[in-house]
C-alpha cells in the first residue's frame, strides 16, 4: 500500500487517490507477493502455484488455488 508520506508535497489529492486505488486493485500471491492481476483465473493461479511454490503445492493438493494463494477478502 502506498504511504502518503512518500508522495511529493505538490502531489494533488486526486492523483494520490488514483495511485492508491490502482495499487489496491491488483491481487497478489500471499506466499511471495507476486502481482497476479486484477482477476486471475484458476488456471493462472494453478500455474503460478506449481511453478513458483511446488513444495507448497505438494503439501496442499487438497486445496483450490484460490484457497492456497489468495488472502481471504472481507
MOVEN-V97589 format. One record per residue. RES is the residue in one letter. PSI is psi as a letter, one per 40 degrees, with the letter a starting at -180 (* if undefined). BURIAL is + if it has 16 or more other C-alpha atoms within 10 Angstrom, else -. Layout:
# MOVEN-V97589
res={RES RES}
psi={PSI PSI}
burial={BURIAL BURIAL}
This chain:
# MOVEN-V97589
res={X X X X X X X X X X X X X X X X X X X X X X X X X X X X X X X X X X X X X X X X X X X X X X X X X X X X X X X X X X X X X X X X X X X X X X X X X X}
psi={i h h d d e i i d e h i d d d d d d d d d d d d d h h i h e d e e h h e a d g i i d d d d d d d d d d e f d d d d d d f d e i i d d d d d i i h h *}
burial={- - - - - - - - - - - - - - - - - - - - - - - - - - + + + - - - - - - + - - - - - - - - + + - + + - - - - - - - + - - - - - - - + + - + + + - - - -}
